[in-house]
């Protein structure tokens, strides 16, 4: 499957389920949120930050 074919499948799904496309600002914010989560994991697993200990009461 090519990228173009995958885009067409997604476009058909969006247009037939009643869901709409988000605007550029919303898409950018959602992407930044996801990238931030991945960056946090990478910084803790491979970088100098450490995971927080969870204390159960």
C-alpha positions in Angstrom: 0.0 0.0 0.0 1.3 3.4 -0.9 1.0 6.5 1.3 -1.5 8.0 -1.3 -3.7 4.8 -1.0 -3.6 5.0 2.8 -4.6 8.7 2.7 -7.5 7.9 0.4 -8.7 5.2 2.8 -8.5 7.5 5.8 -10.2 10.3 3.8 -13.1 8.0 2.9 -13.4 6.8 6.5 -13.5 10.4 7.8 -16.1 11.5 5.3 -18.4 8.5 5.8 -18.4 8.4 9.6 -19.4 12.0 10.1 -16.1 13.0 11.7 -14.4 16.1 10.4 -10.8 17.1 9.9 -9.3 19.3 12.6 -7.7 22.7 11.7 -3.9 23.2 11.6 -3.7 24.6 15.1 -5.5 21.7 16.7 -3.5 19.2 14.7 -0.2 20.9 15.7 -1.2 20.9 19.4 -2.2 17.2 19.4 1.1 16.3 17.6 3.1 18.4 20.2 1.3 16.6 23.0 2.2 13.1 21.6 5.8 14.1 20.8 6.2 15.4 24.4 5.1 12.1 25.8 7.6 10.2 23.7 10.4 12.7 24.5 9.7 12.3 28.2 10.1 8.5 27.9 13.3 8.8 25.9 14.8 11.3 28.4 14.2 8.9 31.2 15.1 5.7 29.5 18.2 6.9 27.6 19.0 10.3 29.0 19.9 11.7 32.4 16.5 12.0 33.8 15.1 9.1 36.0 11.7 7.7 36.5 9.9 8.9 39.6 9.4 6.3 42.3 5.7 5.6 43.1 5.1 5.2 46.8 1.9 3.3 47.8 0.3 4.1 51.1 
